Amino acid sequence: MKKIIGLIFVAALILVSVNAQAQGKKKIKISYSSAKDLVQKIKDNPNAETLYLFKNALDSLPEEVGELKKLKKLVVSSNRLVYIPPVIGELTDLEEISLKNNNLKSLPETIGKLKNLNRLELDHNELESLPESICLLENLEYLSLNDNHLAYLPRYIHKLQNLKFFYIGRNRLLELPVGLNRMTSLIELNVAGSGRMLVVPDMQECRSLERLYIDRTTMFDASFNVRSLPRLEIIVMD
């Protein structure tokens, strides 16, 4: 009996090892030591579906990242990024990008080419503006822009009709985006600390809205009847 159990255990170890190797071909997890090493790692894994560069002290991404044509997930959070190369627009299979906790002041216009993008995390950067092309991300469901330096959002941001989670708290907005109340897929909206004395429009068409984060200076349009959204919870942030 012990011998049978031993054989099962060995077989399990072999299976885990095989699975780990299979996953390794799709996921690049790099502890960054030099730009040369990063470029070579990318070249050695052209079929990678995930590139994970968390806390690697990077100030930019190499142009070679554009060679990862099958990439679905890009995580470059908690670095020192000040620049995203336009070549990122060639990664049209991308579904998720996390660029949180960097020093980005802008994004390339080519980001609008990422038609399959579902999730975009840009919290804790120094973004002063967003490219108009971001409004072309028709499959985007999650957009987080908390803790940036944004004064305005793109004019046609309301065209993100599949957006469910929209976080624009702790910015410097002079006004909330026109058409915010036409983003009818919204489930969560955070405008807390996004700018003083901002007016939330009548959101009665946003039937899916469940949570709205505001601060004590936030105002509501006179036509906004909270009772028209019985599922809505309004949360006041300090």
N, C-alpha and C positions, 0 to 999 in steps of 0.2 A: 504493500500500500504506500509506504514511504517513497519507494522508487517511482511509482506512478505520479505521486504528488510532485516529486522532483522534476520529472519530465514535463509536467504541465507548467511548472514554474519557469523552466528554461524556455519552453515554447512561448510563454507570455513575454519573457524578456526579449526574445528575438522579434516578436510582433511589435513591441514598443519601439525597439531599435529601428525596424523597417519603417514604421510610421513616422518616427522622428526624422529619418533621412528624407522621406518623401516630402515632409513639411519643410525641411531645410532648403529644398530646391525652390520653394515658393516664397520663403520669407528671408529677407536679409536683415539681420540684426547686427549693427556695427557699433563697436566701441571705437570712436574716431581717434586716430593717432596722427594722420597727416592727409592732406588733400590727395596725394598720390595713392595712398592705400584705399581711400574711399572710391576714387575713380576705378581702380583695379577691381575692387569688390563688385562694383556695378557691372563692369565688363564681363566678369566671371559668372554673373547671374542674370543674363538678359531676359529670362522668363519669370523673374520674380514677380509675385503678386502683392507683396508687402515690403515696404522699405521703412525700417524703424530706426530713427536716429535721435532718441531721447537723451537729453543732457550730454551733448558731445562738443560743446563750445564752438559750434559752427557759426561763421558769420555770413556764409552764402552756400548755395547748392551749386555743384558743378554742372556745366552744360550737358555732361554725359548722362544725367538723370533722364534726359529725353529719350534715351535708348531703351528704357524699361517700358516697352509698349503694352505689356500685359499687366502693368501695375494697377491694383485696385485700391490700395490703402497706403497713404503716405503720412508718416508721423515724424515731424521734425520739431516737436515742442521742447520748450526749456533749453533753447540754445541762444545764440547772439545774432540771429539772422537780421540782416538789413536789406537783403536783396533776394528776390525770387526770379530766376531766369525765365524769359518769355517762353522758352522751350517747354515749360510745364504744360502749355496748351496742347502739346502733341500727345499727352498721356490721356487719350480719350476714354480709356476704360476705368479711369479713377472714379471711385464711389465715395471715398472718404479722405479728407485732408485735415490734419491737425497741425497748426502753426502757433499754438498758444505759447505765451511767455517768451517772446522774442523782442526785437527792436525794429520791426517793420513799420515803415512810414507809408508805403504804397504797395499795390499789387499790380502785376502786368495785365494789360488789356486781354491778353490771350487766355486768361482764366475763364472767359466766357465760352470757350470752345469745349469745356468739360461737361457735355450734355448728360452724362451719366452720374454726375456728382450728386450725392444724396446728403452729405454732411460736411460742413465747413466750420472749423473752429479757429477763431482769430483773436480770442481773448488775450488781454494783457500784452498789447503791442503799443506802437506809437502812431497808428494809422490816422492820418489827417483827412483822407478821402478814400473813396472806393471807385474803381473803374465802372463806367456805365455798363460795360459788358457783363457785369455780375448779374444783371437783370435777365440775362439769357439762360441762366441755369434753371431750366424749366422743371427738372426733377429734384431740385433741392428741397429737403424737408426740415433741415436743421441748420440754422445760421446763428452763430454766437459771436458778438462783437463787443462784449463787455470790457470795460477798462481800456479805452482807446482815446484818441483826441478828435473824434469826429464832430464837425460842426453841422454837416449836412449829409444826408444819404442820397444815393442816386435817384433821379427824378422818377424813374419807372420801376422802383423797387417793388411796387405792388403787383408787378407782373409775375412775381414768384408765387404763383397760385397754388402750388403744392406745399408751401412752407407751413410747417406745423409748430415749430419751436423757434422763436425769434427773440434774441436777447441783445438789447442795445443799451443796457444799463451802464452808468458811470462813464458817460461821454460828455461832450460839450455842445450838444445839439441846440440849435436856435429854434428849431421846430421839429415836430414829428413828421415823418414822410407823408406826403399827399397820397391819398388812396389807401392808407393803412386799414381803413374799415372795409376795403374790398378784398383783403387777404382772408378769404372766407374759410380756409383750411386751418387757421391758427388754433392751436390748443393752449400754448403758453406764450405770453408776451411779457417781457421785462423792460420797462422804461424807467425804473427807479434810478435816480441819480444821473439820468441821461442829459439833463439840462434843467435850468430853473424855470418854473412857471409854465411848463409845457401843457398843452391842452390835448387830452385824449378825445378823439372824435366819437360820434355815435357808432358803436360797434354792434348794433343789433343784427346785422347781416352775418356776423361771425358766430354762427350757431354752435360751432365746435369749441369755442373758447371756454376754457375751464379755470385758468389761473392768469391773473393780471397783477404784475408786481409794479407798484408805484412808490413814490416817496411823499413826504408831507407837503411838498410844494406843487405836486401834480394837480392839475385841474381837469374837469370834465366839461365837454360841450353841453350846453343847456338841453340839447335834445337827447342826450344819452340817458336812457331809461334802463337802469340795472336790472329791473324786473323782467325785461325782455330776454334776458339771458339767465335763466334759472340755474344753470349749471356753473355759473361764473363765481369764482372766489377771488376777491380783491385783497391782496396782501400788501400792507404798508411796511416798507423797509426803512430802517434808520439810516 
